[in-house]
Amino acid sequence: MSTIIKTMRSINLITLVLFQVCIVKGQISLKEINLKNGEYVVGYKHYTAIDSTRTYRIHNEFNNQFINRPIPKFIIA
């Protein structure tokens, strides 16, 4: 193998290792930053409602019945 190929392989290897180290060190856990709850409540609630006017049938189901379509609902708190 020529020295140019060996040099290119080592440069590529060093670049790949440095890139992986940057990715691993860039991830910060929430425990490390130690966030405290503020005065406002944030988040959302999720529930489903049933729409009986829109039905569908699950194919490959053994009973072949129509099912009421669930509608996901979100409430932002």
C-alpha positions in Angstrom: 0.0 0.0 0.0 1.3 3.4 -0.8 1.9 6.1 1.8 -0.7 8.4 0.3 -3.5 5.8 0.9 -2.2 5.2 4.5 -2.2 8.9 5.1 -5.8 9.3 3.7 -7.0 6.4 5.8 -5.5 7.8 9.0 -7.0 11.3 8.3 -10.4 9.8 7.7 -10.2 7.7 10.8 -9.2 10.7 12.9 -12.0 12.8 11.4 -14.5 10.1 12.1 -13.4 9.7 15.7 -13.5 13.4 16.4 -17.0 13.7 14.8 -18.3 10.9 17.0 -16.7 12.4 20.1 -18.5 15.7 19.3 -21.8 14.0 18.9 -21.5 12.1 22.2 -20.4 15.1 24.2 -23.1 17.2 22.6 -25.9 15.2 24.4 -26.8 16.7 27.7 -29.1 14.9 30.2 -31.9 16.8 32.0 -30.4 15.7 35.3 -27.2 17.6 34.5 -28.9 21.0 33.9 -31.0 20.7 37.0 -34.1 22.6 35.9 -36.6 23.8 38.5 -40.3 24.2 38.0 -41.5 27.7 37.4 -44.7 29.4 38.5 -46.7 28.5 35.3 -48.2 25.1 34.5 -47.1 23.9 31.1 -48.0 20.7 29.2 -51.1 19.2 27.6 -53.7 16.6 28.3 -54.6 13.9 25.8 -57.9 12.0 25.5 -59.9 10.5 22.7 -63.5 11.1 21.6 -65.6 8.8 19.5 -67.3 10.0 16.3 -70.1 7.6 15.6 -70.8 9.2 12.2 -67.5 8.1 10.8 -67.0 4.4 11.0 -64.3 2.2 9.5 -63.7 -1.5 9.2 -60.4 -3.1 10.0 -59.4 -5.4 7.2 -58.1 -8.8 8.2 -60.3 -8.7 11.3 -62.2 -11.9 11.9 -65.6 -10.3 12.7 -65.8 -7.8 9.8 -67.7 -5.2 12.0 -67.6 -1.5 11.6 -65.9 0.5 14.4 -66.5 4.1 15.4 -63.5 6.3 14.6 -61.6 7.6 17.6 -60.6 11.3 17.4 -57.5 12.4 19.4 -58.1 15.6 21.4 -55.4 17.7 22.9 -55.9 20.4 25.6 -52.9 22.7 26.0 -52.6 23.6 29.7 
